[in-house]
Amino acid sequence: MNYFFQNPVADQLRNEGRVEGRVEGRIEDRIEMILRILELRGIEVSESVRLRVQGCSDLEQLKVWSERAVHVTDPADLFAPERGQ
């Protein structure tokens, strides 16, 4: 028998928790990916750059940085302003 508590509010909270967990997982994966790309390219990452990347919780910003990680030669260039701004 399944006696799991059924309530619309509880269901909504559970679903919101799942969504938040997935987003947090994507953020953590993206952070690891950025740092790993730089490492595999032989680019030394300073502690300040590492902390800035690890401290970011904006998935869209992390996407921009991950795209830049493929091309930059200086990790500080990850944080350059967008062109045209």
PDB file of N, CA, C and O in Angstrom:
ATOM      1  N   MET A   1       0.833  -1.186   0.000  1.00  0.00           N
ATOM      2  CA  MET A   1       0.000   0.000   0.000  1.00  0.00           C
ATOM      3  C   MET A   1       0.877   1.247   0.000  1.00  0.00           C
ATOM      4  O   MET A   1       1.972   1.259   0.561  1.00  0.00           O
ATOM      5  N   ASN A   2       0.380   2.272  -0.628  1.00  0.00           N
ATOM      6  CA  ASN A   2       1.095   3.532  -0.680  1.00  0.00           C
ATOM      7  C   ASN A   2       0.335   4.555   0.157  1.00  0.00           C
ATOM      8  O   ASN A   2      -0.765   4.973  -0.205  1.00  0.00           O
ATOM      9  N   TYR A   3       0.924   4.947   1.264  1.00  0.00           N
ATOM     10  CA  TYR A   3       0.291   5.916   2.151  1.00  0.00           C
ATOM     11  C   TYR A   3       0.951   7.288   2.037  1.00  0.00           C
ATOM     12  O   TYR A   3       0.860   8.107   2.951  1.00  0.00           O
ATOM     13  N   PHE A   4       1.618   7.533   0.902  1.00  0.00           N
ATOM     14  CA  PHE A   4       2.305   8.814   0.733  1.00  0.00           C
ATOM     15  C   PHE A   4       1.297   9.950   0.827  1.00  0.00           C
ATOM     16  O   PHE A   4       0.213   9.882   0.246  1.00  0.00           O
ATOM     17  N   PHE A   5       1.655  10.973   1.548  1.00  0.00           N
ATOM     18  CA  PHE A   5       0.791  12.120   1.786  1.00  0.00           C
ATOM     19  C   PHE A   5       0.471  12.819   0.465  1.00  0.00           C
ATOM     20  O   PHE A   5       1.382  13.239  -0.248  1.00  0.00           O
ATOM     21  N   GLN A   6      -0.798  12.944   0.140  1.00  0.00           N
ATOM     22  CA  GLN A   6      -1.238  13.606  -1.086  1.00  0.00           C
ATOM     23  C   GLN A   6      -1.914  14.924  -0.729  1.00  0.00           C
ATOM     24  O   GLN A   6      -2.922  14.959  -0.023  1.00  0.00           O
ATOM     25  N   ASN A   7      -1.344  15.980  -1.226  1.00  0.00           N
ATOM     26  CA  ASN A   7      -1.882  17.307  -0.991  1.00  0.00           C
ATOM     27  C   ASN A   7      -1.379  18.189  -2.120  1.00  0.00           C
ATOM     28  O   ASN A   7      -0.194  18.126  -2.449  1.00  0.00           O
ATOM     29  N   PRO A   8      -2.232  19.011  -2.729  1.00  0.00           N
ATOM     30  CA  PRO A   8      -1.780  19.848  -3.846  1.00  0.00           C
ATOM     31  C   PRO A   8      -0.610  20.764  -3.482  1.00  0.00           C
ATOM     32  O   PRO A   8       0.307  20.946  -4.282  1.00  0.00           O
ATOM     33  N   VAL A   9      -0.639  21.329  -2.299  1.00  0.00           N
ATOM     34  CA  VAL A   9       0.454  22.209  -1.876  1.00  0.00           C
ATOM     35  C   VAL A   9       1.739  21.405  -1.703  1.00  0.00           C
ATOM     36  O   VAL A   9       2.806  21.836  -2.140  1.00  0.00           O
ATOM     37  N   ALA A  10       1.639  20.252  -1.076  1.00  0.00           N
ATOM     38  CA  ALA A  10       2.818  19.403  -0.892  1.00  0.00           C
ATOM     39  C   ALA A  10       3.357  18.943  -2.238  1.00  0.00           C
ATOM     40  O   ALA A  10       4.570  18.906  -2.443  1.00  0.00           O
ATOM     41  N   ASP A  11       2.462  18.592  -3.159  1.00  0.00           N
ATOM     42  CA  ASP A  11       2.889  18.184  -4.502  1.00  0.00           C
ATOM     43  C   ASP A  11       3.632  19.314  -5.203  1.00  0.00           C
ATOM     44  O   ASP A  11       4.665  19.090  -5.834  1.00  0.00           O
ATOM     45  N   GLN A  12       3.102  20.528  -5.091  1.00  0.00           N
ATOM     46  CA  GLN A  12       3.743  21.678  -5.719  1.00  0.00           C
ATOM     47  C   GLN A  12       5.127  21.915  -5.120  1.00  0.00           C
ATOM     48  O   GLN A  12       6.084  22.162  -5.854  1.00  0.00           O
ATOM     49  N   LEU A  13       5.240  21.842  -3.807  1.00  0.00           N
ATOM     50  CA  LEU A  13       6.530  22.046  -3.150  1.00  0.00           C
ATOM     51  C   LEU A  13       7.539  20.975  -3.559  1.00  0.00           C
ATOM     52  O   LEU A  13       8.712  21.278  -3.781  1.00  0.00           O
ATOM     53  N   ARG A  14       7.090  19.737  -3.657  1.00  0.00           N
ATOM     54  CA  ARG A  14       7.974  18.649  -4.101  1.00  0.00           C
ATOM     55  C   ARG A  14       8.463  18.904  -5.520  1.00  0.00           C
ATOM     56  O   ARG A  14       9.646  18.738  -5.815  1.00  0.00           O
ATOM     57  N   ASN A  15       7.543  19.309  -6.401  1.00  0.00           N
ATOM     58  CA  ASN A  15       7.916  19.582  -7.786  1.00  0.00           C
ATOM     59  C   ASN A  15       8.885  20.751  -7.884  1.00  0.00           C
ATOM     60  O   ASN A  15       9.842  20.700  -8.656  1.00  0.00           O
ATOM     61  N   GLU A  16       8.646  21.804  -7.110  1.00  0.00           N
ATOM     62  CA  GLU A  16       9.558  22.946  -7.101  1.00  0.00           C
ATOM     63  C   GLU A  16      10.934  22.523  -6.608  1.00  0.00           C
ATOM     64  O   GLU A  16      11.951  22.973  -7.135  1.00  0.00           O
ATOM     65  N   GLY A  17      10.967  21.670  -5.609  1.00  0.00           N
ATOM     66  CA  GLY A  17      12.247  21.171  -5.095  1.00  0.00           C
ATOM     67  C   GLY A  17      12.998  20.373  -6.143  1.00  0.00           C
ATOM     68  O   GLY A  17      14.219  20.485  -6.250  1.00  0.00           O
ATOM     69  N   ARG A  18      12.286  19.573  -6.912  1.00  0.00           N
ATOM     70  CA  ARG A  18      12.922  18.801  -7.988  1.00  0.00           C
ATOM     71  C   ARG A  18      13.514  19.728  -9.040  1.00  0.00           C
ATOM     72  O   ARG A  18      14.639  19.522  -9.495  1.00  0.00           O
ATOM     73  N   VAL A  19      12.756  20.748  -9.423  1.00  0.00           N
ATOM     74  CA  VAL A  19      13.235  21.699 -10.431  1.00  0.00           C
ATOM     75  C   VAL A  19      14.472  22.421  -9.917  1.00  0.00           C
ATOM     76  O   VAL A  19      15.466  22.537 -10.634  1.00  0.00           O
ATOM     77  N   GLU A  20      14.419  22.903  -8.685  1.00  0.00           N
ATOM     78  CA  GLU A  20      15.571  23.593  -8.105  1.00  0.00           C
ATOM     79  C   GLU A  20      16.780  22.671  -8.047  1.00  0.00           C
ATOM     80  O   GLU A  20      17.900  23.102  -8.320  1.00  0.00           O
ATOM     81  N   GLY A  21      16.570  21.427  -7.700  1.00  0.00           N
ATOM     82  CA  GLY A  21      17.668  20.463  -7.639  1.00  0.00           C
ATOM     83  C   GLY A  21      18.297  20.237  -8.999  1.00  0.00           C
ATOM     84  O   GLY A  21      19.518  20.127  -9.110  1.00  0.00           O
ATOM     85  N   ARG A  22      17.471  20.168 -10.039  1.00  0.00           N
ATOM     86  CA  ARG A  22      18.007  19.987 -11.394  1.00  0.00           C
ATOM     87  C   ARG A  22      18.808  21.204 -11.823  1.00  0.00           C
ATOM     88  O   ARG A  22      19.876  21.062 -12.418  1.00  0.00           O
ATOM     89  N   VAL A  23      18.307  22.399 -11.531  1.00  0.00           N
ATOM     90  CA  VAL A  23      19.022  23.622 -11.894  1.00  0.00           C
ATOM     91  C   VAL A  23      20.351  23.686 -11.154  1.00  0.00           C
ATOM     92  O   VAL A  23      21.379  24.006 -11.751  1.00  0.00           O
ATOM     93  N   GLU A  24      20.338  23.385  -9.866  1.00  0.00           N
ATOM     94  CA  GLU A  24      21.579  23.396  -9.090  1.00  0.00           C
ATOM     95  C   GLU A  24      22.577  22.394  -9.655  1.00  0.00           C
ATOM     96  O   GLU A  24      23.773  22.677  -9.717  1.00  0.00           O
ATOM     97  N   GLY A  25      22.100  21.235 -10.065  1.00  0.00           N
ATOM     98  CA  GLY A  25      22.976  20.234 -10.670  1.00  0.00           C
ATOM     99  C   GLY A  25      23.568  20.719 -11.973  1.00  0.00           C
ATOM    100  O   GLY A  25      24.743  20.479 -12.253  1.00  0.00           O
ATOM    101  N   ARG A  26      22.761  21.402 -12.779  1.00  0.00           N
ATOM    102  CA  ARG A  26      23.267  21.938 -14.047  1.00  0.00           C
ATOM    103  C   ARG A  26      24.318  23.014 -13.792  1.00  0.00           C
ATOM    104  O   ARG A  26      25.315  23.092 -14.510  1.00  0.00           O
ATOM    105  N   ILE A  27      24.100  23.834 -12.782  1.00  0.00           N
ATOM    106  CA  ILE A  27      25.070  24.873 -12.439  1.00  0.00           C
ATOM    107  C   ILE A  27      26.386  24.233 -12.006  1.00  0.00           C
ATOM    108  O   ILE A  27      27.454  24.634 -12.469  1.00  0.00           O
ATOM    109  N   GLU A  28      26.315  23.252 -11.131  1.00  0.00           N
ATOM    110  CA  GLU A  28      27.533  22.574 -10.668  1.00  0.00           C
ATOM    111  C   GLU A  28      28.272  21.918 -11.829  1.00  0.00           C
ATOM    112  O   GLU A  28      29.498  21.993 -11.906  1.00  0.00           O
ATOM    113  N   ASP A  29      27.537  21.278 -12.729  1.00  0.00           N
ATOM    114  CA  ASP A  29      28.160  20.645 -13.894  1.00  0.00           C
ATOM    115  C   ASP A  29      28.840  21.672 -14.790  1.00  0.00           C
ATOM    116  O   ASP A  29      29.938  21.436 -15.294  1.00  0.00           O
ATOM    117  N   ARG A  30      28.190  22.802 -14.983  1.00  0.00           N
ATOM    118  CA  ARG A  30      28.750  23.841 -15.856  1.00  0.00           C
ATOM    119  C   ARG A  30      30.022  24.423 -15.241  1.00  0.00           C
ATOM    120  O   ARG A  30      30.991  24.682 -15.954  1.00  0.00           O
ATOM    121  N   ILE A  31      30.024  24.627 -13.937  1.00  0.00           N
ATOM    122  CA  ILE A  31      31.220  25.127 -13.255  1.00  0.00           C
ATOM    123  C   ILE A  31      32.373  24.152 -13.442  1.00  0.00           C
ATOM    124  O   ILE A  31      33.482  24.554 -13.793  1.00  0.00           O
ATOM    125  N   GLU A  32      32.109  22.876 -13.209  1.00  0.00           N
ATOM    126  CA  GLU A  32      33.151  21.857 -13.392  1.00  0.00           C
ATOM    127  C   GLU A  32      33.643  21.832 -14.829  1.00  0.00           C
ATOM    128  O   GLU A  32      34.839  21.674 -15.073  1.00  0.00           O
ATOM    129  N   MET A  33      32.733  21.987 -15.783  1.00  0.00           N
ATOM    130  CA  MET A  33      33.101  21.948 -17.188  1.00  0.00           C
ATOM    131  C   MET A  33      34.028  23.107 -17.550  1.00  0.00           C
ATOM    132  O   MET A  33      35.028  22.906 -18.239  1.00  0.00           O
ATOM    133  N   ILE A  34      33.707  24.304 -17.096  1.00  0.00           N
ATOM    134  CA  ILE A  34      34.540  25.472 -17.399  1.00  0.00           C
ATOM    135  C   ILE A  34      35.957  25.250 -16.890  1.00  0.00           C
ATOM    136  O   ILE A  34      36.924  25.430 -17.629  1.00  0.00           O
ATOM    137  N   LEU A  35      36.073  24.860 -15.635  1.00  0.00           N
ATOM    138  CA  LEU A  35      37.396  24.666 -15.040  1.00  0.00           C
ATOM    139  C   LEU A  35      38.135  23.514 -15.705  1.00  0.00           C
ATOM    140  O   LEU A  35      39.352  23.578 -15.879  1.00  0.00           O
ATOM    141  N   ARG A  36      37.424  22.476 -16.074  1.00  0.00           N
ATOM    142  CA  ARG A  36      38.048  21.318 -16.733  1.00  0.00           C
ATOM    143  C   ARG A  36      38.538  21.676 -18.132  1.00  0.00           C
ATOM    144  O   ARG A  36      39.622  21.249 -18.530  1.00  0.00           O
ATOM    145  N   ILE A  37      37.765  22.447 -18.879  1.00  0.00           N
ATOM    146  CA  ILE A  37      38.197  22.877 -20.214  1.00  0.00           C
ATOM    147  C   ILE A  37      39.500  23.649 -20.110  1.00  0.00           C
ATOM    148  O   ILE A  37      40.444  23.389 -20.856  1.00  0.00           O
ATOM    149  N   LEU A  38      39.551  24.593 -19.188  1.00  0.00           N
ATOM    150  CA  LEU A  38      40.775  25.385 -19.025  1.00  0.00           C
ATOM    151  C   LEU A  38      41.944  24.485 -18.642  1.00  0.00           C
ATOM    152  O   LEU A  38      43.045  24.633 -19.173  1.00  0.00           O
ATOM    153  N   GLU A  39      41.708  23.562 -17.729  1.00  0.00           N
ATOM    154  CA  GLU A  39      42.754  22.638 -17.291  1.00  0.00           C
ATOM    155  C   GLU A  39      43.259  21.791 -18.464  1.00  0.00           C
ATOM    156  O   GLU A  39      44.468  21.655 -18.654  1.00  0.00           O
ATOM    157  N   LEU A  40      42.351  21.230 -19.238  1.00  0.00           N
ATOM    158  CA  LEU A  40      42.742  20.382 -20.366  1.00  0.00           C
ATOM    159  C   LEU A  40      43.483  21.164 -21.442  1.00  0.00           C
ATOM    160  O   LEU A  40      44.293  20.605 -22.182  1.00  0.00           O
ATOM    161  N   ARG A  41      43.203  22.445 -21.525  1.00  0.00           N
ATOM    162  CA  ARG A  41      43.899  23.296 -22.490  1.00  0.00           C
ATOM    163  C   ARG A  41      45.248  23.771 -21.948  1.00  0.00           C
ATOM    164  O   ARG A  41      45.979  24.486 -22.634  1.00  0.00           O
ATOM    165  N   GLY A  42      45.572  23.375 -20.728  1.00  0.00           N
ATOM    166  CA  GLY A  42      46.855  23.745 -20.139  1.00  0.00           C
ATOM    167  C   GLY A  42      46.911  25.172 -19.635  1.00  0.00           C
ATOM    168  O   GLY A  42      47.991  25.743 -19.487  1.00  0.00           O
ATOM    169  N   ILE A  43      45.758  25.744 -19.372  1.00  0.00           N
ATOM    170  CA  ILE A  43      45.684  27.126 -18.896  1.00  0.00           C
ATOM    171  C   ILE A  43      45.585  27.114 -17.380  1.00  0.00           C
ATOM    172  O   ILE A  43      44.669  26.529 -16.803  1.00  0.00           O
ATOM    173  N   GLU A  44      46.544  27.769 -16.754  1.00  0.00           N
ATOM    174  CA  GLU A  44      46.557  27.832 -15.293  1.00  0.00           C
ATOM    175  C   GLU A  44      45.469  28.783 -14.813  1.00  0.00           C
ATOM    176  O   GLU A  44      45.338  29.901 -15.314  1.00  0.00           O
ATOM    177  N   VAL A  45      44.700  28.330 -13.848  1.00  0.00           N
ATOM    178  CA  VAL A  45      43.582  29.111 -13.319  1.00  0.00           C
ATOM    179  C   VAL A  45      43.946  29.608 -11.926  1.00  0.00           C
ATOM    180  O   VAL A  45      44.228  28.821 -11.023  1.00  0.00           O
ATOM    181  N   SER A  46      43.936  30.931 -11.770  1.00  0.00           N
ATOM    182  CA  SER A  46      44.250  31.509 -10.462  1.00  0.00           C
ATOM    183  C   SER A  46      43.119  31.220  -9.480  1.00  0.00           C
ATOM    184  O   SER A  46      42.001  30.884  -9.871  1.00  0.00           O
ATOM    185  N   GLU A  47      43.435  31.356  -8.222  1.00  0.00           N
ATOM    186  CA  GLU A  47      42.433  31.132  -7.176  1.00  0.00           C
ATOM    187  C   GLU A  47      41.270  32.115  -7.326  1.00  0.00           C
ATOM    188  O   GLU A  47      40.115  31.746  -7.115  1.00  0.00           O
ATOM    189  N   SER A  48      41.574  33.372  -7.690  1.00  0.00           N
ATOM    190  CA  SER A  48      40.494  34.361  -7.817  1.00  0.00           C
ATOM    191  C   SER A  48      39.547  34.015  -8.966  1.00  0.00           C
ATOM    192  O   SER A  48      38.334  34.187  -8.844  1.00  0.00           O
ATOM    193  N   VAL A  49      40.095  33.528 -10.079  1.00  0.00           N
ATOM    194  CA  VAL A  49      39.244  33.111 -11.201  1.00  0.00           C
ATOM    195  C   VAL A  49      38.425  31.892 -10.794  1.00  0.00           C
ATOM    196  O   VAL A  49      37.222  31.834 -11.049  1.00  0.00           O
ATOM    197  N   ARG A  50      39.073  30.921 -10.164  1.00  0.00           N
ATOM    198  CA  ARG A  50      38.374  29.708  -9.724  1.00  0.00           C
ATOM    199  C   ARG A  50      37.214  30.066  -8.783  1.00  0.00           C
ATOM    200  O   ARG A  50      36.108  29.545  -8.929  1.00  0.00           O
ATOM    201  N   LEU A  51      37.471  30.948  -7.830  1.00  0.00           N
ATOM    202  CA  LEU A  51      36.431  31.334  -6.872  1.00  0.00           C
ATOM    203  C   LEU A  51      35.288  32.084  -7.548  1.00  0.00           C
ATOM    204  O   LEU A  51      34.123  31.915  -7.187  1.00  0.00           O
ATOM    205  N   ARG A  52      35.631  32.911  -8.529  1.00  0.00           N
ATOM    206  CA  ARG A  52      34.573  33.649  -9.236  1.00  0.00           C
ATOM    207  C   ARG A  52      33.683  32.691 -10.023  1.00  0.00           C
ATOM    208  O   ARG A  52      32.459  32.824 -10.011  1.00  0.00           O
ATOM    209  N   VAL A  53      34.290  31.736 -10.700  1.00  0.00           N
ATOM    210  CA  VAL A  53      33.505  30.752 -11.452  1.00  0.00           C
ATOM    211  C   VAL A  53      32.668  29.920 -10.485  1.00  0.00           C
ATOM    212  O   VAL A  53      31.472  29.727 -10.706  1.00  0.00           O
ATOM    213  N   GLN A  54      33.285  29.431  -9.424  1.00  0.00           N
ATOM    214  CA  GLN A  54      32.572  28.587  -8.463  1.00  0.00           C
ATOM    215  C   GLN A  54      31.481  29.344  -7.713  1.00  0.00           C
ATOM    216  O   GLN A  54      30.524  28.738  -7.231  1.00  0.00           O
ATOM    217  N   GLY A  55      31.617  30.652  -7.615  1.00  0.00           N
ATOM    218  CA  GLY A  55      30.637  31.458  -6.895  1.00  0.00           C
ATOM    219  C   GLY A  55      29.450  31.897  -7.736  1.00  0.00           C
ATOM    220  O   GLY A  55      28.506  32.493  -7.217  1.00  0.00           O
ATOM    221  N   CYS A  56      29.491  31.608  -9.030  1.00  0.00           N
ATOM    222  CA  CYS A  56      28.417  32.037  -9.923  1.00  0.00           C
ATOM    223  C   CYS A  56      27.256  31.047  -9.862  1.00  0.00           C
ATOM    224  O   CYS A  56      27.459  29.835  -9.929  1.00  0.00           O
ATOM    225  N   SER A  57      26.049  31.571  -9.736  1.00  0.00           N
ATOM    226  CA  SER A  57      24.859  30.715  -9.729  1.00  0.00           C
ATOM    227  C   SER A  57      23.912  31.065 -10.875  1.00  0.00           C
ATOM    228  O   SER A  57      22.763  30.626 -10.898  1.00  0.00           O
ATOM    229  N   ASP A  58      24.406  31.859 -11.822  1.00  0.00           N
ATOM    230  CA  ASP A  58      23.617  32.267 -12.985  1.00  0.00           C
ATOM    231  C   ASP A  58      23.945  31.333 -14.146  1.00  0.00           C
ATOM    232  O   ASP A  58      25.018  31.433 -14.742  1.00  0.00           O
ATOM    233  N   LEU A  59      23.034  30.436 -14.465  1.00  0.00           N
ATOM    234  CA  LEU A  59      23.283  29.432 -15.494  1.00  0.00           C
ATOM    235  C   LEU A  59      23.585  30.069 -16.845  1.00  0.00           C
ATOM    236  O   LEU A  59      24.445  29.577 -17.575  1.00  0.00           O
ATOM    237  N   GLU A  60      22.903  31.141 -17.189  1.00  0.00           N
ATOM    238  CA  GLU A  60      23.159  31.805 -18.477  1.00  0.00           C
ATOM    239  C   GLU A  60      24.570  32.376 -18.529  1.00  0.00           C
ATOM    240  O   GLU A  60      25.240  32.278 -19.557  1.00  0.00           O
ATOM    241  N   GLN A  61      25.028  32.972 -17.432  1.00  0.00           N
ATOM    242  CA  GLN A  61      26.395  33.503 -17.390  1.00  0.00           C
ATOM    243  C   GLN A  61      27.403  32.373 -17.504  1.00  0.00           C
ATOM    244  O   GLN A  61      28.409  32.502 -18.201  1.00  0.00           O
ATOM    245  N   LEU A  62      27.143  31.279 -16.831  1.00  0.00           N
ATOM    246  CA  LEU A  62      28.038  30.127 -16.905  1.00  0.00           C
ATOM    247  C   LEU A  62      28.097  29.567 -18.323  1.00  0.00           C
ATOM    248  O   LEU A  62      29.149  29.090 -18.749  1.00  0.00           O
ATOM    249  N   LYS A  63      26.997  29.614 -19.054  1.00  0.00           N
ATOM    250  CA  LYS A  63      26.998  29.174 -20.452  1.00  0.00           C
ATOM    251  C   LYS A  63      27.925  30.047 -21.280  1.00  0.00           C
ATOM    252  O   LYS A  63      28.692  29.540 -22.100  1.00  0.00           O
ATOM    253  N   VAL A  64      27.859  31.357 -21.070  1.00  0.00           N
ATOM    254  CA  VAL A  64      28.746  32.284 -21.788  1.00  0.00           C
ATOM    255  C   VAL A  64      30.198  31.967 -21.456  1.00  0.00           C
ATOM    256  O   VAL A  64      31.037  31.874 -22.352  1.00  0.00           O
ATOM    257  N   TRP A  65      30.494  31.802 -20.178  1.00  0.00           N
ATOM    258  CA  TRP A  65      31.873  31.517 -19.775  1.00  0.00           C
ATOM    259  C   TRP A  65      32.356  30.185 -20.327  1.00  0.00           C
ATOM    260  O   TRP A  65      33.524  30.059 -20.696  1.00  0.00           O
ATOM    261  N   SER A  66      31.478  29.190 -20.390  1.00  0.00           N
ATOM    262  CA  SER A  66      31.908  27.884 -20.910  1.00  0.00           C
ATOM    263  C   SER A  66      32.237  27.979 -22.395  1.00  0.00           C
ATOM    264  O   SER A  66      33.170  27.325 -22.862  1.00  0.00           O
ATOM    265  N   GLU A  67      31.490  28.779 -23.141  1.00  0.00           N
ATOM    266  CA  GLU A  67      31.808  28.989 -24.554  1.00  0.00           C
ATOM    267  C   GLU A  67      33.141  29.712 -24.699  1.00  0.00           C
ATOM    268  O   GLU A  67      33.933  29.386 -25.582  1.00  0.00           O
ATOM    269  N   ARG A  68      33.387  30.678 -23.848  1.00  0.00           N
ATOM    270  CA  ARG A  68      34.647  31.421 -23.900  1.00  0.00           C
ATOM    271  C   ARG A  68      35.830  30.558 -23.477  1.00  0.00           C
ATOM    272  O   ARG A  68      36.940  30.744 -23.974  1.00  0.00           O
ATOM    273  N   ALA A  69      35.601  29.620 -22.565  1.00  0.00           N
ATOM    274  CA  ALA A  69      36.692  28.779 -22.057  1.00  0.00           C
ATOM    275  C   ALA A  69      37.377  28.003 -23.176  1.00  0.00           C
ATOM    276  O   ALA A  69      38.546  27.638 -23.054  1.00  0.00           O
ATOM    277  N   VAL A  70      36.666  27.755 -24.248  1.00  0.00           N
ATOM    278  CA  VAL A  70      37.221  27.016 -25.382  1.00  0.00           C
ATOM    279  C   VAL A  70      38.238  27.858 -26.143  1.00  0.00           C
ATOM    280  O   VAL A  70      39.129  27.310 -26.791  1.00  0.00           O
ATOM    281  N   HIS A  71      38.119  29.193 -26.073  1.00  0.00           N
ATOM    282  CA  HIS A  71      38.924  30.070 -26.917  1.00  0.00           C
ATOM    283  C   HIS A  71      39.938  30.942 -26.178  1.00  0.00           C
ATOM    284  O   HIS A  71      40.960  31.310 -26.758  1.00  0.00           O
ATOM    285  N   VAL A  72      39.685  31.276 -24.929  1.00  0.00           N
ATOM    286  CA  VAL A  72      40.552  32.237 -24.235  1.00  0.00           C
ATOM    287  C   VAL A  72      41.948  31.670 -24.011  1.00  0.00           C
ATOM    288  O   VAL A  72      42.133  30.457 -23.909  1.00  0.00           O
ATOM    289  N   THR A  73      42.920  32.566 -23.937  1.00  0.00           N
ATOM    290  CA  THR A  73      44.274  32.165 -23.559  1.00  0.00           C
ATOM    291  C   THR A  73      44.592  32.634 -22.143  1.00  0.00           C
ATOM    292  O   THR A  73      45.513  32.127 -21.503  1.00  0.00           O
ATOM    293  N   ASP A  74      43.824  33.599 -21.666  1.00  0.00           N
ATOM    294  CA  ASP A  74      43.955  34.102 -20.298  1.00  0.00           C
ATOM    295  C   ASP A  74      42.599  33.895 -19.622  1.00  0.00           C
ATOM    296  O   ASP A  74      41.594  34.427 -20.092  1.00  0.00           O
ATOM    297  N   PRO A  75      42.555  33.128 -18.524  1.00  0.00           N
ATOM    298  CA  PRO A  75      41.263  32.848 -17.896  1.00  0.00           C
ATOM    299  C   PRO A  75      40.496  34.097 -17.472  1.00  0.00           C
ATOM    300  O   PRO A  75      39.270  34.059 -17.367  1.00  0.00           O
ATOM    301  N   ALA A  76      41.195  35.196 -17.228  1.00  0.00           N
ATOM    302  CA  ALA A  76      40.499  36.432 -16.862  1.00  0.00           C
ATOM    303  C   ALA A  76      39.613  36.922 -18.004  1.00  0.00           C
ATOM    304  O   ALA A  76      38.659  37.666 -17.779  1.00  0.00           O
ATOM    305  N   ASP A  77      39.932  36.500 -19.239  1.00  0.00           N
ATOM    306  CA  ASP A  77      39.120  36.898 -20.391  1.00  0.00           C
ATOM    307  C   ASP A  77      37.731  36.263 -20.378  1.00  0.00           C
ATOM    308  O   ASP A  77      36.854  36.678 -21.135  1.00  0.00           O
ATOM    309  N   LEU A  78      37.528  35.268 -19.533  1.00  0.00           N
ATOM    310  CA  LEU A  78      36.175  34.716 -19.383  1.00  0.00           C
ATOM    311  C   LEU A  78      35.192  35.809 -18.990  1.00  0.00           C
ATOM    312  O   LEU A  78      34.023  35.780 -19.374  1.00  0.00           O
ATOM    313  N   PHE A  79      35.681  36.765 -18.226  1.00  0.00           N
ATOM    314  CA  PHE A  79      34.825  37.769 -17.608  1.00  0.00           C
ATOM    315  C   PHE A  79      34.755  39.077 -18.390  1.00  0.00           C
ATOM    316  O   PHE A  79      34.189  40.056 -17.904  1.00  0.00           O
ATOM    317  N   ALA A  80      35.322  39.105 -19.593  1.00  0.00           N
ATOM    318  CA  ALA A  80      35.303  40.324 -20.407  1.00  0.00           C
ATOM    319  C   ALA A  80      33.853  40.715 -20.698  1.00  0.00           C
ATOM    320  O   ALA A  80      32.987  39.851 -20.834  1.00  0.00           O
ATOM    321  N   PRO A  81      33.597  42.018 -20.791  1.00  0.00           N
ATOM    322  CA  PRO A  81      32.228  42.447 -21.111  1.00  0.00           C
ATOM    323  C   PRO A  81      31.813  41.935 -22.493  1.00  0.00           C
ATOM    324  O   PRO A  81      32.651  41.709 -23.366  1.00  0.00           O
ATOM    325  N   GLU A  82      30.528  41.761 -22.665  1.00  0.00           N
ATOM    326  CA  GLU A  82      29.999  41.348 -23.966  1.00  0.00           C
ATOM    327  C   GLU A  82      30.331  42.425 -24.993  1.00  0.00           C
ATOM    328  O   GLU A  82      30.358  43.615 -24.682  1.00  0.00           O
ATOM    329  N   ARG A  83      30.581  41.986 -26.211  1.00  0.00           N
ATOM    330  CA  ARG A  83      30.818  42.959 -27.286  1.00  0.00           C
ATOM    331  C   ARG A  83      29.558  43.767 -27.507  1.00  0.00           C
ATOM    332  O   ARG A  83      28.442  43.253 -27.425  1.00  0.00           O
ATOM    333  N   GLY A  84      29.760  45.053 -27.791  1.00  0.00           N
ATOM    334  CA  GLY A  84      28.624  45.915 -28.054  1.00  0.00           C
ATOM    335  C   GLY A  84      27.971  46.475 -26.803  1.00  0.00           C
ATOM    336  O   GLY A  84      26.936  47.137 -26.880  1.00  0.00           O
ATOM    337  N   GLN A  85      28.570  46.212 -25.656  1.00  0.00           N
ATOM    338  CA  GLN A  85      27.999  46.754 -24.413  1.00  0.00           C
ATOM    339  C   GLN A  85      28.895  47.818 -23.858  1.00  0.00           C
ATOM    340  O   GLN A  85      28.592  48.398 -22.815  1.00  0.00           O
TER     341      GLN A  85
END
